[in-house]
């Protein structure tokens, strides 16, 4: 039975191939009906619906998670849930081949698309809660093993994070088997508890141990540590240690120069430090390396707008809209861009679309609505 790390182990092996697969390159499924009183333009009701019906109908859950994804592609949870729902409804033999890393299964377009959802989730938030993954294996033949690793995995999946940490700590202290990767599992649980420093210590120890193996020549092939370093950078960012975060993202790029999300991490740090010119350079690299990620285009467009590089900003925000047509944020940015360009009528068109797509409680949309309504009102 795989532990929490089962999904993450494939990152280094397939990220270069999979990260170029468009996550949203499929037709949208039918939009599922929501319970009365739900906001049909907010991601959370769709996500909650998917969780509720997952065991009963993974296919229906997949549709609900897809719409959660559409309305807010910045969230990691719907991406990871779509991946879990896809494999929960897949043939058991395909699931087994995927988790074994069989090359034949990893070349299939549907498998690549599903794995790209997992990878996109981990890029948005490498510590996203992975509890739904257990439902993939719950539908497989056989039963769960009764060992400490599996009990920790089940505890984590059920939200029992202190118990998961306790079980993993005892397994690490006993020192049997490959304890290094239990540190990874424990770090995920620590983050779920909000203990970023303990998580950082575990991931850093894991990286140090892997580097020591490289130096000893203990491995017959080089194992990239770019994703682990990205995790370290994200943790340092959360802890507001920006210098350490920058070092970690730079180290991730040394490991893999084509890792777009390390560039995005550096860009975000530059934004925090009010260096928009540097942020623009990093986002330019990120969108070149991950051109199908509409969120990266949106973030790049925001920086370009702040730099008054209007033509480039419009190109990037339009790229975001093409890739994420149900996401309201790019339409608001487009409206603000057109206002700065002195194109008020076109700005109001963009704002009108933003108001149509935004959640009912969105303060920005509510503030814009009187302007949009006034434009639509017939002349007296």
C-alpha positions in Angstrom: 0.0 0.0 0.0 1.6 3.3 -1.0 2.1 5.9 1.7 1.4 9.7 1.3 4.4 9.9 -1.0 3.0 7.6 -3.6 1.8 10.3 -5.8 4.7 12.6 -5.3 7.4 10.0 -6.2 6.6 10.3 -9.9 7.1 14.1 -10.0 10.8 14.0 -10.8 10.3 11.2 -13.4 7.5 12.6 -15.5 7.2 16.4 -14.7 9.2 17.4 -17.8 6.9 15.5 -20.1 3.6 16.1 -18.3 3.9 19.8 -17.4 3.4 20.6 -21.1 0.1 18.7 -21.3 -2.8 21.2 -21.2 -4.8 20.6 -18.1 -7.9 22.3 -19.5 -7.6 20.9 -23.0 -10.8 18.9 -22.7 -14.5 20.0 -23.2 -16.2 21.1 -20.0 -18.5 18.4 -18.6 -22.1 19.3 -17.8 -22.4 21.6 -14.8 -23.9 19.7 -11.9 -26.9 21.1 -10.0 -26.0 22.5 -6.6 -27.9 22.4 -3.3 -30.4 25.2 -2.8 -28.8 28.4 -1.6 -25.4 27.6 -3.1 -23.5 30.2 -5.2 -23.2 28.7 -8.7 -20.2 31.0 -9.5 -18.1 30.0 -6.5 -15.7 27.1 -6.6 -16.4 25.8 -3.1 -19.9 24.5 -3.5 -18.8 22.4 -6.5 -15.8 21.1 -4.6 -18.0 20.2 -1.5 -20.5 18.4 -3.8 -17.7 16.4 -5.4 -16.5 15.3 -1.9 -20.0 14.3 -0.9 -20.6 12.1 -3.9 -17.1 10.8 -4.4 -17.7 7.3 -3.0 -21.0 6.9 -4.8 -20.0 8.2 -8.2 -16.4 9.2 -8.9 -17.4 10.2 -12.4 -20.0 12.7 -11.0 -17.4 13.9 -8.5 -15.0 14.5 -11.3 -17.5 16.7 -13.1 -18.1 18.7 -9.9 -14.4 19.1 -9.2 -13.8 20.3 -12.8 -16.3 23.1 -12.3 -14.6 24.0 -9.0 -11.4 24.2 -11.0 -12.9 26.4 -13.7 -14.2 29.1 -11.3 -10.9 29.4 -9.4 -7.8 27.8 -11.1 -5.6 29.2 -8.4 -6.8 26.6 -5.9 -4.9 23.4 -5.6 -7.7 21.3 -4.0 -9.9 20.9 -7.2 -6.9 19.9 -9.3 -5.9 17.2 -6.8 -9.5 16.1 -6.4 -9.9 15.7 -10.2 -6.8 13.5 -10.3 -8.2 11.4 -7.5 -11.6 11.1 -9.0 -10.1 10.1 -12.4 -8.2 7.2 -11.0 -11.0 6.2 -8.6 -13.1 5.5 -11.7 -10.3 4.0 -13.7 -9.7 0.3 -14.3 -7.8 -1.3 -11.3 -5.1 -2.6 -13.7 -4.5 1.0 -15.0 -4.3 2.3 -11.5 -1.7 -0.3 -10.5 0.3 0.4 -13.6 0.3 4.1 -13.0 1.5 3.9 -9.4 4.2 1.4 -10.5 5.3 4.0 -13.0 4.9 1.7 -16.1 6.1 3.7 -19.1 3.3 2.3 -21.3 0.6 3.7 -19.1 2.4 7.0 -18.6 2.3 7.6 -22.4 -1.5 7.4 -22.6 -3.1 10.8 -23.2 -5.8 10.4 -20.6 -3.3 9.3 -18.0 -1.0 12.2 -18.9 -3.9 14.6 -18.6 -4.9 13.2 -15.2 -1.4 13.2 -13.9 -1.0 16.8 -15.1 -3.9 17.7 -12.7 -1.9 16.2 -9.8 1.2 18.1 -10.9 -0.7 21.4 -11.3 -2.1 20.9 -7.8 1.4 20.4 -6.4 2.7 23.5 -8.2 -0.2 25.6 -6.8 0.4 24.2 -3.3 2.9 21.3 -2.7 1.3 20.7 0.7 -2.3 20.4 -0.6 -4.3 18.0 1.5 -4.3 14.6 -0.2 -6.9 12.8 1.7 -9.1 12.0 -1.3 -6.3 9.9 -2.7 -7.1 7.1 -0.3 -10.4 6.6 -2.0 -8.5 5.5 -5.2 -7.2 2.5 -3.2 -10.4 2.0 -1.3 -12.0 0.9 -4.7 -9.1 -1.5 -5.5 -9.3 -5.2 -4.9 -7.9 -6.4 -1.6 -7.5 -4.7 1.7 -5.2 -2.2 3.4 -2.1 -3.5 5.1 -2.1 -3.2 8.9 1.3 -1.5 9.4 2.3 1.8 10.9 2.8 3.5 7.6 -0.7 2.6 6.4 -2.2 3.6 9.7 -0.4 7.0 9.4 -1.7 7.4 5.9 -5.3 6.6 6.9 -5.0 9.0 9.9 -3.8 11.8 7.7 -6.5 11.2 5.2 -9.1 11.4 8.0 -7.7 14.7 9.2 -6.2 13.1 12.3 -2.9 14.9 11.8 -1.4 14.5 15.4 -2.0 10.8 15.2 -0.3 10.6 11.8 2.7 12.6 13.0 3.0 10.3 16.1 2.9 7.1 14.0 5.4 8.5 11.5 7.7 9.7 14.3 7.8 6.3 15.9 8.5 4.7 12.5 11.4 7.1 12.0 12.8 6.6 15.4 12.7 2.8 15.0 14.8 3.3 11.8 13.5 0.3 9.9 13.2 0.5 6.1 13.7 3.7 4.2 12.9 6.2 6.9 13.9 9.2 4.8 10.6 9.4 2.9 8.6 9.1 6.1 10.0 12.6 6.8 8.3 13.8 3.6 5.0 12.3 4.8 5.4 13.8 8.2 6.2 17.2 6.7 2.9 17.1 4.8 1.1 16.4 8.1 3.0 19.1 9.9 1.9 21.7 7.3 -1.7 20.5 7.8 -1.2 21.4 11.5 0.3 24.8 10.6 3.7 23.8 11.9 5.8 25.1 9.1 9.2 25.0 10.9 8.9 21.3 11.7 7.9 20.6 8.1 10.9 22.6 6.9 13.2 20.7 9.1 12.0 17.4 7.7 12.2 18.4 4.0 15.6 19.9 4.5 16.9 16.7 6.2 15.5 14.7 3.3 17.3 16.9 0.8 20.6 16.6 2.7 20.3 12.8 2.8 19.6 12.6 -0.9 22.6 14.9 -1.6 24.8 12.7 0.5 23.7 9.7 -1.5 24.6 11.5 -4.7 28.0 12.4 -3.4 28.7 8.8 -2.4 27.6 7.5 -5.8 25.0 5.4 -4.1 22.6 5.8 -7.0 23.0 4.6 -10.5 21.1 7.6 -11.9 20.7 11.2 -10.8 17.6 11.9 -8.9 16.4 15.5 -9.2 15.5 17.3 -6.0 13.9 20.3 -7.6 10.4 19.6 -6.2 11.7 19.2 -2.7 13.6 22.5 -3.0 10.5 24.2 -4.3 8.7 23.0 -1.2 11.4 24.5 0.9 11.1 27.8 -0.9 7.3 27.8 -0.4 7.8 27.1 3.4 10.4 29.9 3.7 8.0 32.2 1.9 5.3 31.3 4.3 7.7 32.0 7.2 8.6 35.4 5.6 12.3 34.4 5.3 12.5 35.8 1.8 16.3 35.4 1.4 16.2 31.7 2.2 13.1 31.3 0.0 15.0 32.9 -2.9 18.0 30.6 -2.4 15.7 27.5 -2.4 14.0 28.5 -5.6 17.4 29.2 -7.2 18.6 25.8 -6.1 15.5 24.2 -7.6 16.4 25.8 -11.0 20.0 24.5 -10.7 18.4 21.0 -10.3 16.0 21.6 -13.3 16.4 24.7 -15.3 13.0 24.0 -17.0 11.1 24.1 -13.8 8.7 27.0 -14.4 7.3 27.2 -10.9 10.6 28.0 -9.4 10.7 31.0 -11.7 7.2 31.8 -10.5 8.3 31.5 -6.9 11.1 33.9 -7.6 8.7 36.3 -9.3 6.4 36.2 -6.3 9.3 37.1 -4.0 10.3 40.0 -6.2 6.7 41.3 -6.0 6.8 41.1 -2.3 10.0 43.1 -2.3 8.5 45.6 -4.8 10.9 44.8 -7.6 8.4 44.5 -10.5 11.0 44.6 -13.2 12.7 41.5 -11.8 9.3 39.8 -11.3 8.4 40.4 -14.9 11.6 38.8 -16.0 10.9 35.7 -13.9 7.3 35.5 -15.0 8.4 35.8 -18.7 10.5 32.6 -18.2 7.7 30.9 -16.3 5.1 31.4 -19.1 7.6 30.2 -21.7 8.2 27.0 -19.8 4.5 26.4 -18.8 2.5 28.2 -21.6 -0.8 26.4 -20.9 -1.1 27.7 -17.3 -3.5 30.6 -17.4 -2.8 31.6 -13.8 0.9 32.3 -14.7 -0.2 34.4 -17.6 -2.6 36.4 -15.3 0.2 37.0 -12.7 2.5 38.1 -15.4 -0.1 40.4 -16.8 -0.6 42.0 -13.4 3.1 42.8 -13.2 3.2 44.2 -16.7 0.2 46.4 -16.0 2.0 47.8 -12.9 5.0 48.6 -15.1 2.7 50.3 -17.6 3.7 47.9 -20.3 0.1 47.8 -21.6 0.4 46.0 -24.9 2.3 43.1 -23.3 -0.1 43.1 -20.4 -3.1 42.8 -22.8 -1.4 39.9 -24.6 -0.9 38.0 -21.3 -4.4 38.7 -19.9 -6.0 37.5 -23.1 -3.9 34.4 -22.9 -5.2 33.9 -19.4 -8.8 34.3 -20.6 -8.4 31.8 -23.4 -7.1 29.2 -21.0 -9.4 29.9 -18.1 -12.6 31.4 -19.6 -14.7 30.9 -16.5 -12.3 32.6 -14.1 -13.4 36.1 -13.3 -10.1 37.7 -12.3 -8.6 38.2 -15.8 -11.7 40.2 -16.9 -11.3 42.6 -14.0 -7.6 43.0 -14.8 -8.5 43.6 -18.5 -11.0 46.3 -17.4 -8.4 48.0 -15.3 -5.9 47.8 -18.2 -8.3 49.4 -20.6 -9.1 52.1 -18.2 -5.4 53.0 -18.0 -5.3 52.9 -21.8 -8.1 55.5 -21.9 -10.7 53.0 -23.4 -13.6 53.4 -21.0 -16.2 51.6 -23.1 -14.0 48.5 -23.6 -13.2 48.7 -19.9 -16.9 48.5 -19.0 -17.3 45.5 -21.3 -14.6 43.7 -19.4 -16.0 44.7 -16.1 -19.5 43.5 -17.1 -18.1 40.0 -17.9 -16.3 40.1 -14.5 -19.6 40.9 -12.7 -21.3 38.0 -14.6 -18.7 35.5 -13.5 -17.7 36.6 -10.0 -19.2 35.0 -6.9 -22.2 36.8 -5.4 -20.3 37.9 -2.3 -17.3 39.3 -4.3 -16.8 42.8 -3.0 -15.1 44.1 -6.1 -17.9 42.8 -8.4 -20.5 44.4 -6.1 -18.7 47.7 -6.3 -18.6 47.5 -10.1 -22.2 46.5 -10.6 -23.8 50.0 -10.4 -21.4 51.2 -13.2 -22.1 48.2 -15.3 -25.9 48.5 -14.8 -25.8 52.2 -15.6 -24.1 51.5 -18.9 -26.8 48.9 -19.7 -29.7 51.1 -18.7 -31.6 52.6 -21.7 -31.3 56.3 -22.2 -34.4 58.3 -20.9 
